[in-house]
């Protein structure tokens, strides 16, 4: 069928009941709708340069006004100079302020804090003046920020900060050769204490010197990882130096710390495990049976308990990864016999269900969640896949003329968003310039947004150990977006974008659909709601960053939510009916 188009005119011609071609100002859009497996399948193709909007809502917080001007070798760009505030990592919120690692002179990275303004941004403490403290990951525990740092330039110790100079102190001289002990996959919150491994021992701490204890010597093991909580205890993997993989658990005491499973002794002879997550009374793990590739397994958590293989793809070798809990379900990436897909396991259906019909892609990133949707990137780096999680509607946004970045760190998010908007970073395919993009996941609603004075071609260059990689690391802070970037040739500094969107928990405590008490709470929460047997109701408990940390089905008008194992602080409770959020309330947890 012939399609007629004229410049600046909109002419729509239907090729069939399922296909529409549009032209808007010289841009051609192809829309296809096909009903597959009771899911709406939509592809949006952007085939011309996107509209570029100069942003007025960007603000710059300059950590290093002297810029530093420290020349380094670059992986992706051989003739560049790196300067500014440095890597800008570890963003962690406490009491409404944001703590992070930054430098105000080359290589001198220390602990900083900001309230979102230039005047409210300052160095917390110079732990290793002029040489850099080499901060590792920051973790909030109660009213403390915990991190690994060096005050001598050669070994790293456990530090704690209450946000003040005098309150930033070394609480355990661990003498570690690196700052990795508090990595995201190497820690667990157990009540109001933090559980982690040094190279020599399993430790637990409440953020104080007197509240830091050793639970177990691990001299015959490598560092533990994969922590998850089940029934008030923390489970984690300890690899023996001989090569065998064991699962241990602890209740936070030395006497309550024990080995519960040797994976090699299971019927599957498991020789490796990479990820653990607790869901619906079981531990799900990505593990490798001898002579095979990784598959999905479950473990009941008991001493020498039952381990089962979950079939994701016939023939096995599904390589499940990127476990995420969201709205009371478990999501992950895995491969079937032809390609990867996003899979979902729910409380009512323990069988993995592929969410994208006729998928033919391989994601290069972690799964990202926003706007009650799950997103991932296609292997061609030019397409974003999305599944809306109320009706499980699938759509795909193709960016012709732009490419998504290669992610140096698998744990980075592809995008962030709220209020039906998403934000991500990309390359202009013609100029190879890095740009920030905003989209409502429609062709016409996708655009490049940059500060009005942006004049650098690669604003998102990122310092790593081997030099510079084009790494992208935007993240949300409430309803604002944090952008470590060098937009105006002033060095890599902290930019904040106020995009006029509502955060996931911005409109709180105004719901009449349910009641919660007591508030403040300590060990448990009572929820009262109008019970609907056919509505698939659940209560989700979210942390201050909007991450779901517990989900419970509602089976009567009054329900009790157990909060043991949660640290004191601010949380949110959301009521969900058939996958839709019908109300949010703030919770204050005290211990």
C-alpha positions, 0 to 999 in steps of 0.5 A: 500500500502506498504511503503519501507524505508531505513536509510539515503535514501529518498524513496517516495511512493504515497498512493493516489493522495492526500497522500505522505509519506517521510523518511529523515534520519529516520524522517517520514513525512506524507503530505496530500493535499486535495482540500476542499472549493477551499482551499489547505489543508496541514498537516505537521507531524514532528515525530522525534526530530528536528534539533538543531542549535546553534545560533551565532546571539544571543546577551545578554544585561545584566541589572542586572550583580550582578544577585540578586539571589532572591529566590521565590516560583514557580508555575511550578518548586518548586526548582528554583531560580529567579534572573536577570533583572526581568519581562522585560515588556512593550517594547515600541519604541520611536525614534528608542530606546526601553523603558521597565521595568526591575530591576538591583536589586531584586524587584527594577523595573524601566524605562530602555531604550536600542538602542540594545547594552549593552553600549546603555542600561541604567536606565532612572530614579530611581522613587522609589530607592531600592523599585521599581516603579511597572511600568504598561503598557508603551504607546507612545503618541507623544514624550512621554512614559506614564505609571503608577508608584509608588514613595511611594510603596503604590499608583500609579500615572501617569508618563511621560518620554521623555527618560531623567532623568529630563524629567521623571516626575509625571504629575497627582497624581491619587493615584490609588491602582494598576498600571493597568489604562493603560492596553492594553484594557483600553486605546485609542489614540484620535489624539495626546492624550491618553484616559483612566480611573482611578478609579474615572474619565475619563482622556485625556492627551497629556503627559504633566501636563497642557495637562491632563484633566478630562472629566467625573466623573465615581464614579458610574461606574467601570473602562472603557474598550474596546476602539475603534475609529469611525468617529473621536470619541472614544467609550468605555464600562462603566459598572454601579456599579448596573450591567448594561453595557453602551457604551459611546463616546467622542470627547476629550472634556468634553462637547463632552463626552456622553452615547450613548447606554444602552445595556440592553435597546436593543431588545437583553437585553445585560448584558455583553460585553467583546471586541469592535472593529471598522470596516467598519463604525460599532462597532463589539462587543462580547456581552452576551444577558440575559440567553445566552453565548456571540455572535457577535453583531454590533452597528452603533455608533449613539445615541440609535442606531441600534444593530444587532446580527451577526449569526456565528453559528446557535443557537448562543453562538459562543463566539467570541474573539480575534478581530484583524484587518489585511489587511483591514479585521476583524479576530476573533476566534469563535465556531460553533456547533462542534468546534472553527474556525478562522472567517473573515469579509471583507468590501465586505462580512459582513457575517463571513466566516470560514477559516479552512475547517472541523476544529476540534480544540479550540485555546488557544491563541490570533491570530498571524499574520505574512507573510500575514498569520494568525496562531493559536494553537490547543487545544492539544498544539502540532499543529499550524494552519495557513491560508495564506490570499492571496489564503486562503490556509490552512496548519497545522504544527504538532510537535511530540516530542514538545508541545506548552506552556500553555499561562498564558496571553490570549493576548500573541502572539503564534508566531512572524515572517517575511520573511516567517519565524516564531519563537515560544517557546515550550517544549521538550516532553521528557526532558520538557526543554523549547526551541526556535523554528524557522520554514518556516512551513515545516517539514524540515525547522522547527528546535530548535535554541538556543544560543551557551552557553545555559545551563538552562533547563527552560530559559523562566520562568516569574515572576508573582504575585503568583510566577513563571509561564512558560510564553512565551513573545517573540516579534519582534523589526524591524527585530530582536526578543526580548527574555527575557530569562535566557539562560546561568544561568546569570539570566533572561535578555534581549536577542536579536536574529538577525535571518537574516530576513527582517522586514515587513517594511524594504524595504520601499519607493522604490515602483513605484506602488503608490504615496503619498503626502504630506509627512510629512502629518498632517490631510490627505494623498493623494494616487495616483495609477493605479486603477484596478476595479477587483483587490480589491485594498486597502491602509493600514496604519500601525504603527511603529510596523507593526500593521494595524490601518486603511484600506481603499478601493481604488475606483479611481486613486486618493484617500484621506485617513483621518488621524485625530485621529492619533498621530504624529510619523512614520507610513507606507502605504501599497498598497494591491491588491487582498490581496497581498502587492505590495508596502510600503512607510513610512509616517511622521505624524506631528500635 
